[in-house]
Amino acid sequence: MKIEIITPDRKVYEGDIKSIRVPGKKGSFQVLKDHAPIISTLEKGPVIIVDQTNNEIRYEIQEGVIEVKQNKIILLSESVI
């Protein structure tokens, strides 16, 4: 899967990943390859990415939005640390 994590002033991360776990408004959820299309709002919390080499990458986000469609993920947030 391909992912882009974007804030208003920069692209934080871009690459191929195996999975991502995000803090959804109704609880955290994971996206894996061939996930059904979804658009969801996110709340403050951890974003955990597992890249193609099984490295775990962690970010903290403020509120945001995630879109998943045809193995492409776009995560937009005001702030990513």
Secondary structure, DSSP 8 states (H G I E B T S, - for coil): -EEEEEETTEEEEEEEEEEEEEEETTEEEEEETT---EEEEE-SEEEEEEETTS-EEEEEE-SEEEEEETTEEEEEES-B-
